[in-house]
Amino acid sequence: MTVDNGIKVLAGSMVLLSVALTYFVHPGFVWLTVFAGLNLLQSAFTGFCPAVFFLKKLGCK
């Protein structure tokens, strides 16, 4: 898996997880969705994504 694909999988999983937690556990988990969205926006403009470091350590190309 490439780093680009890993970022997409990680972002999509975070959004789906936060929506499920918001619905089933507590409405405050909606902020996890906001965080994921803001991180995607800032990485689009700056080219820096903190998750890339973790994905590279996990072995993504």
A tleap script that builds the chain and sets N, CA, C and O, in Angstrom:
source leaprc.protein.ff14SB
mol = sequence {
  NMET THR VAL ASP ASN GLY ILE LYS VAL LEU
  ALA GLY SER MET VAL LEU LEU SER VAL ALA
  LEU THR TYR PHE VAL HIE PRO GLY PHE VAL
  TRP LEU THR VAL PHE ALA GLY LEU ASN LEU
  LEU GLN SER ALA PHE THR GLY PHE CYS PRO
  ALA VAL PHE PHE LEU LYS LYS LEU GLY CYS
  CLYS
}
set mol.1.N position { 0.859 -1.179 0.000 }
set mol.1.CA position { 0.000 0.000 0.000 }
set mol.1.C position { 0.897 1.231 0.000 }
set mol.1.O position { 1.898 1.285 0.713 }
set mol.2.N position { 0.529 2.203 -0.796 }
set mol.2.CA position { 1.287 3.446 -0.833 }
set mol.2.C position { 0.826 4.371 0.289 }
set mol.2.O position { -0.220 4.160 0.902 }
set mol.3.N position { 1.628 5.397 0.539 }
set mol.3.CA position { 1.287 6.366 1.584 }
set mol.3.C position { 0.006 7.108 1.211 }
set mol.3.O position { -0.826 7.372 2.079 }
set mol.4.N position { -0.162 7.444 -0.056 }
set mol.4.CA position { -1.380 8.153 -0.486 }
set mol.4.C position { -2.632 7.325 -0.210 }
set mol.4.O position { -3.629 7.839 0.297 }
set mol.5.N position { -2.571 6.046 -0.548 }
set mol.5.CA position { -3.714 5.172 -0.266 }
set mol.5.C position { -3.929 5.013 1.231 }
set mol.5.O position { -5.067 4.956 1.697 }
set mol.6.N position { -2.846 4.942 1.977 }
set mol.6.CA position { -2.949 4.820 3.426 }
set mol.6.C position { -3.612 6.029 4.064 }
set mol.6.O position { -4.399 5.893 5.000 }
set mol.7.N position { -3.289 7.220 3.551 }
set mol.7.CA position { -3.909 8.442 4.064 }
set mol.7.C position { -5.413 8.422 3.797 }
set mol.7.O position { -6.206 8.792 4.663 }
set mol.8.N position { -5.798 7.993 2.612 }
set mol.8.CA position { -7.228 7.922 2.282 }
set mol.8.C position { -7.951 6.916 3.166 }
set mol.8.O position { -9.053 7.185 3.644 }
set mol.9.N position { -7.334 5.758 3.385 }
set mol.9.CA position { -7.939 4.732 4.243 }
set mol.9.C position { -8.052 5.258 5.675 }
set mol.9.O position { -9.088 5.090 6.319 }
set mol.10.N position { -6.999 5.889 6.171 }
set mol.10.CA position { -7.003 6.411 7.539 }
set mol.10.C position { -8.046 7.511 7.720 }
set mol.10.O position { -8.776 7.513 8.711 }
set mol.11.N position { -8.121 8.440 6.777 }
set mol.11.CA position { -9.088 9.541 6.872 }
set mol.11.C position { -10.521 9.016 6.782 }
set mol.11.O position { -11.380 9.423 7.564 }
set mol.12.N position { -10.778 8.135 5.855 }
set mol.12.CA position { -12.121 7.571 5.727 }
set mol.12.C position { -12.533 6.775 6.950 }
set mol.12.O position { -13.681 6.846 7.387 }
set mol.13.N position { -11.598 6.020 7.500 }
set mol.13.CA position { -11.897 5.248 8.709 }
set mol.13.C position { -12.188 6.155 9.891 }
set mol.13.O position { -13.089 5.882 10.684 }
set mol.14.N position { -11.418 7.242 10.011 }
set mol.14.CA position { -11.648 8.184 11.110 }
set mol.14.C position { -13.021 8.832 11.009 }
set mol.14.O position { -13.711 8.988 12.017 }
set mol.15.N position { -13.416 9.206 9.808 }
set mol.15.CA position { -14.723 9.838 9.626 }
set mol.15.C position { -15.840 8.849 9.955 }
set mol.15.O position { -16.780 9.195 10.671 }
set mol.16.N position { -15.749 7.631 9.444 }
set mol.16.CA position { -16.784 6.639 9.722 }
set mol.16.C position { -16.832 6.268 11.205 }
set mol.16.O position { -17.914 6.114 11.771 }
set mol.17.N position { -15.675 6.125 11.829 }
set mol.17.CA position { -15.628 5.819 13.254 }
set mol.17.C position { -16.237 6.948 14.085 }
set mol.17.O position { -16.992 6.695 15.024 }
set mol.18.N position { -15.909 8.190 13.738 }
set mol.18.CA position { -16.436 9.316 14.516 }
set mol.18.C position { -17.943 9.477 14.330 }
set mol.18.O position { -18.641 9.863 15.267 }
set mol.19.N position { -18.447 9.187 13.141 }
set mol.19.CA position { -19.893 9.253 12.929 }
set mol.19.C position { -20.591 8.175 13.757 }
set mol.19.O position { -21.631 8.436 14.361 }
set mol.20.N position { -20.033 6.977 13.789 }
set mol.20.CA position { -20.619 5.900 14.587 }
set mol.20.C position { -20.568 6.235 16.077 }
set mol.20.O position { -21.545 6.020 16.794 }
set mol.21.N position { -19.440 6.758 16.541 }
set mol.21.CA position { -19.328 7.136 17.949 }
set mol.21.C position { -20.265 8.285 18.298 }
set mol.21.O position { -20.827 8.314 19.393 }
set mol.22.N position { -20.437 9.229 17.379 }
set mol.22.CA position { -21.362 10.330 17.616 }
set mol.22.C position { -22.789 9.813 17.743 }
set mol.22.O position { -23.544 10.269 18.602 }
set mol.23.N position { -23.150 8.885 16.910 }
set mol.23.CA position { -24.523 8.365 16.913 }
set mol.23.C position { -24.795 7.461 18.115 }
set mol.23.O position { -25.839 7.574 18.757 }
set mol.24.N position { -23.856 6.566 18.416 }
set mol.24.CA position { -24.110 5.550 19.432 }
set mol.24.C position { -23.615 5.916 20.836 }
set mol.24.O position { -24.155 5.407 21.819 }
set mol.25.N position { -22.608 6.779 20.957 }
set mol.25.CA position { -22.011 7.013 22.267 }
set mol.25.C position { -22.319 8.408 22.802 }
set mol.25.O position { -22.993 8.555 23.822 }
set mol.26.N position { -21.817 9.438 22.101 }
set mol.26.CA position { -21.973 10.802 22.612 }
set mol.26.C position { -21.828 11.784 21.449 }
set mol.26.O position { -20.973 11.598 20.584 }
set mol.27.N position { -22.658 12.827 21.425 }
set mol.27.CA position { -22.582 13.806 20.337 }
set mol.27.C position { -21.254 14.566 20.264 }
set mol.27.O position { -20.927 15.145 19.229 }
set mol.28.N position { -20.501 14.564 21.343 }
set mol.28.CA position { -19.223 15.272 21.343 }
set mol.28.C position { -18.184 14.665 20.413 }
set mol.28.O position { -17.202 15.322 20.067 }
set mol.29.N position { -18.389 13.425 20.009 }
set mol.29.CA position { -17.440 12.788 19.093 }
set mol.29.C position { -17.478 13.393 17.691 }
set mol.29.O position { -16.650 13.050 16.847 }
set mol.30.N position { -18.420 14.280 17.439 }
set mol.30.CA position { -18.462 14.959 16.143 }
set mol.30.C position { -17.185 15.783 15.935 }
set mol.30.O position { -16.802 16.067 14.800 }
set mol.31.N position { -16.539 16.159 17.026 }
set mol.31.CA position { -15.298 16.937 16.905 }
set mol.31.C position { -14.167 16.120 16.298 }
set mol.31.O position { -13.228 16.689 15.741 }
set mol.32.N position { -14.238 14.801 16.395 }
set mol.32.CA position { -13.257 13.956 15.723 }
set mol.32.C position { -13.397 14.083 14.207 }
set mol.32.O position { -12.397 14.086 13.489 }
set mol.33.N position { -14.626 14.188 13.721 }
set mol.33.CA position { -14.867 14.412 12.296 }
set mol.33.C position { -14.341 15.778 11.879 }
set mol.33.O position { -13.731 15.917 10.819 }
set mol.34.N position { -14.575 16.774 12.703 }
set mol.34.CA position { -14.077 18.123 12.412 }
set mol.34.C position { -12.551 18.119 12.351 }
set mol.34.O position { -11.965 18.726 11.455 }
set mol.35.N position { -11.910 17.444 13.291 }
set mol.35.CA position { -10.448 17.360 13.304 }
set mol.35.C position { -9.922 16.694 12.035 }
set mol.35.O position { -8.960 17.175 11.435 }
set mol.36.N position { -10.542 15.599 11.627 }
set mol.36.CA position { -10.105 14.893 10.418 }
set mol.36.C position { -10.260 15.783 9.189 }
set mol.36.O position { -9.374 15.819 8.335 }
set mol.37.N position { -11.380 16.503 9.094 }
set mol.37.CA position { -11.604 17.396 7.964 }
set mol.37.C position { -10.615 18.546 7.925 }
set mol.37.O position { -10.095 18.885 6.862 }
set mol.38.N position { -10.352 19.147 9.077 }
set mol.38.CA position { -9.387 20.248 9.131 }
set mol.38.C position { -7.977 19.772 8.793 }
set mol.38.O position { -7.215 20.486 8.142 }
set mol.39.N position { -7.635 18.566 9.236 }
set mol.39.CA position { -6.324 18.018 8.915 }
set mol.39.C position { -6.189 17.777 7.415 }
set mol.39.O position { -5.129 18.028 6.841 }
set mol.40.N position { -7.246 17.295 6.780 }
set mol.40.CA position { -7.212 17.102 5.327 }
set mol.40.C position { -7.060 18.430 4.586 }
set mol.40.O position { -6.314 18.526 3.612 }
set mol.41.N position { -7.770 19.443 5.057 }
set mol.41.CA position { -7.660 20.762 4.423 }
set mol.41.C position { -6.265 21.351 4.568 }
set mol.41.O position { -5.697 21.840 3.591 }
set mol.42.N position { -5.711 21.312 5.762 }
set mol.42.CA position { -4.394 21.909 5.955 }
set mol.42.C position { -3.326 21.147 5.189 }
set mol.42.O position { -2.375 21.751 4.694 }
set mol.43.N position { -3.467 19.815 5.082 }
set mol.43.CA position { -2.474 19.061 4.325 }
set mol.43.C position { -2.576 19.341 2.823 }
set mol.43.O position { -1.578 19.252 2.109 }
set mol.44.N position { -3.765 19.676 2.345 }
set mol.44.CA position { -3.918 20.020 0.925 }
set mol.44.C position { -3.216 21.331 0.601 }
set mol.44.O position { -2.657 21.486 -0.485 }
set mol.45.N position { -3.242 22.270 1.535 }
set mol.45.CA position { -2.631 23.575 1.282 }
set mol.45.C position { -1.144 23.616 1.617 }
set mol.45.O position { -0.383 24.317 0.951 }
set mol.46.N position { -0.718 22.872 2.644 }
set mol.46.CA position { 0.672 22.946 3.074 }
set mol.46.C position { 1.525 21.795 2.562 }
set mol.46.O position { 2.748 21.919 2.487 }
set mol.47.N position { 0.897 20.677 2.210 }
set mol.47.CA position { 1.653 19.507 1.780 }
set mol.47.C position { 2.209 18.707 2.946 }
set mol.47.O position { 2.942 17.743 2.726 }
set mol.48.N position { 1.885 19.074 4.173 }
set mol.48.CA position { 2.372 18.390 5.365 }
set mol.48.C position { 1.228 17.635 6.023 }
set mol.48.O position { 0.183 18.214 6.318 }
set mol.49.N position { 1.426 16.350 6.251 }
set mol.49.CA position { 0.424 15.533 6.936 }
set mol.49.C position { 1.135 14.701 8.003 }
set mol.49.O position { 1.994 13.884 7.670 }
set mol.50.N position { 0.794 14.895 9.272 }
set mol.50.CA position { 1.473 14.153 10.339 }
set mol.50.C position { 1.323 12.633 10.237 }
set mol.50.O position { 2.192 11.896 10.704 }
set mol.51.N position { 0.260 12.168 9.649 }
set mol.51.CA position { 0.039 10.722 9.551 }
set mol.51.C position { 1.040 10.040 8.628 }
set mol.51.O position { 1.217 8.824 8.707 }
set mol.52.N position { 1.695 10.797 7.756 }
set mol.52.CA position { 2.666 10.211 6.829 }
set mol.52.C position { 3.812 9.561 7.594 }
set mol.52.O position { 4.295 8.501 7.197 }
set mol.53.N position { 4.252 10.181 8.684 }
set mol.53.CA position { 5.337 9.612 9.478 }
set mol.53.C position { 4.962 8.244 10.035 }
set mol.53.O position { 5.776 7.321 10.007 }
set mol.54.N position { 3.740 8.104 10.540 }
set mol.54.CA position { 3.289 6.844 11.098 }
set mol.54.C position { 3.132 5.775 10.020 }
set mol.54.O position { 3.492 4.615 10.218 }
set mol.55.N position { 2.589 6.189 8.878 }
set mol.55.CA position { 2.401 5.221 7.795 }
set mol.55.C position { 3.724 4.720 7.253 }
set mol.55.O position { 3.839 3.546 6.902 }
set mol.56.N position { 4.722 5.584 7.177 }
set mol.56.CA position { 6.039 5.160 6.709 }
set mol.56.C position { 6.676 4.198 7.701 }
set mol.56.O position { 7.342 3.246 7.297 }
set mol.57.N position { 6.478 4.435 8.997 }
set mol.57.CA position { 7.016 3.517 10.003 }
set mol.57.C position { 6.316 2.169 9.971 }
set mol.57.O position { 6.894 1.156 10.363 }
set mol.58.N position { 5.062 2.154 9.501 }
set mol.58.CA position { 4.315 0.906 9.373 }
set mol.58.C position { 4.678 0.141 8.103 }
set mol.58.O position { 4.240 -0.994 7.910 }
set mol.59.N position { 5.486 0.768 7.230 }
set mol.59.CA position { 5.963 0.072 6.047 }
set mol.59.C position { 5.317 0.469 4.742 }
set mol.59.O position { 5.527 -0.202 3.732 }
set mol.60.N position { 4.543 1.529 4.724 }
set mol.60.CA position { 3.951 1.979 3.457 }
set mol.60.C position { 5.032 2.594 2.578 }
set mol.60.O position { 5.969 3.220 3.072 }
set mol.61.N position { 4.891 2.409 1.282 }
set mol.61.CA position { 5.881 2.931 0.328 }
set mol.61.C position { 5.620 4.372 -0.022 }
set mol.61.O position { 6.361 4.960 -0.811 }
savepdb mol mol.pdb
quit
